[in-house]
Amino acid sequence: MNRLWKVEESVLVDASVEDVYAAVSCVRNMGKWSPECFAVWHRGHVAREGAAFVGFNRKGLLVWFTTCRVTRSDRPSEFAFRVTAFGLPVALWGYRFRSEGGVTRVTEYWEDLRTGRGARTAEFLGRVFTGTRPADRAEVNRAGMRTTLGRLKAALGG
């Protein structure tokens, strides 16, 4: 099986694009919606481009943290951030928002950035901290996206 380096999932949310963007760009909310992230430390309410935050994650008994920096804050159409661990690139996570007949299509996307110099170390640390093999990460993230988007939809209007 070929390793997937990018994955995306979408859901329709019965809320305005502005409201959905505001909810997602308040990164502390991720602790309520994500099956892996249980808390976020960030100063302020809305994370703007260049802002840093820390994500605290859990999978079973395994617990770890990541550092993140907002790379795109294009209100109300896109919000994205890069994830690193111990200074090594891990992933790009993002959300695109599009109005569709009174509801909002939210597309969550992920790209594995564990390539090039330091990739083997980042993959090893990922396996140790998350218990997930690099080859399985895309499918694990796809399942997590479905959960996250389902919870976002329930919170904002199902």
N, C-alpha and C positions, 0 to 999 in steps of 0.2 A: 504494500500500500504506500502511495506517495504521501509525504508529509504535506499538510495544508499549512500555509503561512498566513492566510487571511480568511476571515469568516465574518458574515453579517447575518442579522435577523431583523425582522420588522414586525410591528404591531400597529393597529389603529387605536387611537386613544380619543375618547369623547371629551376633548378639551381643546382650547385654542392653542395655536403654535406658541404664542407668547407664554401661556401658563405652563406648557410642557417644558419649554426651554428653561424657564425660571426654576422649575422643580429640579431639573437635571443639573443645571449649573450651580445649584446649591449642593456642593459635593457631599456634604454631611448626610444627605438623604440616601446616598448609596448604601450606607450601613443598614437601612431599612429594607432595601429592595434586593440587593445582591445576595446570592447564596454563599458567597465566599468572603466578601468584605463585610465585617461586622461593625466597623467604626471608622470615622475619618477625622483627623485633626486638621483644622484649617482656621486661620484667623478670618473673621468676617463671615458673611452669609453667601455671597456670590463669588465664585472663583473666576477672575478675569484672566485674559491672556498674560502669561508670564508668572502667574501666581503658583506657589508651591503648596502641596499638602501631603499628608502621610496617610496611607491606607493601612488598616489593621485587618488581617485576613485569617480565616480559619477553615480547615478542612479536617473533620474528625478531631483528633487530638493534636494535630499539627497547627501551629500558630506562627505567623510571620508578618513583617511589615514591608511596605514598599514606599518609595518616595516618588512623587508625581509632580509634573509641571504642566500647566495648561498651555497647549500649543495653538489652539484655535478657539476663539470666543466670538463667533460671528452671529450675534443675536439677530433674529431668532432662528437662523437656519442650521447652524452647526456648532458643536462643542466637542473638543478633543483634548486629550492629555497623554503625555509620554510617561511610562512607568520604568523606574530603575530600581535595582536592588544592589546595595553595596557599590554604587557608582557604575554598575553594568547595565546596558540597555536591555530591557525585557520586552516591552510591548507598547503599542499605540492603541488606545481605546478612544472611541468617539461615538457621537450621536448626530444624526441628521434629522431635521424636522421639516415636514412639508404638509401644508394644508390640503385636504382632500374632501371637498364637499361638506364642510362643517365639522370635520374631525381632523386629527393630526396623525400622519404616518410618522412613526418614530423608527428609525433604522439605527441599530447599535452595530458598530463594527469593531473588529480587533485585527491587529497585524502583529505577528511575532517579529521582534527586532533582535532576537538572539542570533545574529549573524556576524561574520567577520571576526576581528580580534576580540577575544574575551568570550566568544560564543560558547565554547565548551564549558568554561567556568560558569557562565550564566545558566546553561542547561543543567549542569550538575547541581548548582544551588537550587534551581527550580524543582528538580526531582527530590532533593533532600527536604526542602521546606513544604512542598505541596503534595508530594507523593505521586505526582503525575509524570509519566514519561513524556519527553518532548514530542514524540510522534502522536501521542494521545491528546495533547493540549488543545488543539483546535476543536475536537469533538466535546471535550470537557467544557470549553468556553462556550460552544454553541448551546449546550444544555443550560449553562449558567445564564446566557443571554435570554433564553426563553423564559426562565424563571424571573430574571430581573425585569424584563419587559412586561410580563404578566402582572407582577406586583406594582409596577409603575402604572399600568392601565387600571388596576383595581383602586389604587390610591387617588388617581385623578379623574376617573370616570370610565367605567367599563362598558 
